[in-house]
């Protein structure tokens, strides 16, 4: 029994460390996304986020699901950074995350891109807003036919529904803005 207790306590310590690092990663990703929206320099923060995510990527399979939310937030922040900086949707291989973390994070970035579109329209930059809308549409179109059970990719179907609504709203906002600008 002492050996069992020692083994389980060791696993509990690992889990506690993973949970603590996951919370830190989630907070950091949120801060970075806010900084990206505010056009602030995020180079230092993105480096720290990548280091934190690298540790989480290396967790044992036993604790993989405990790191999933943090890694999907990492994907979302990394994707927003890449899209805003280079206009490119980063691939999963460049982030070295699980398929689940990538899909969930890339679906969430649609909401962040819609937020960018609203800011761009407020600044009357309809051309850039349309470019981001095309990226939203690309993400949505690629993932539209994917159907997975909750046990494989938890929350994916709901994220697809939310992404569709975000995409439709972004498209409507662009059309509305263009209609208001016509003489």
Helices and strands as residue ranges (DSSP letters): H 2-37, H 43-57, G 61-63, H 64-86, H 92-95, H 99-122, H 126-143, H 156-181
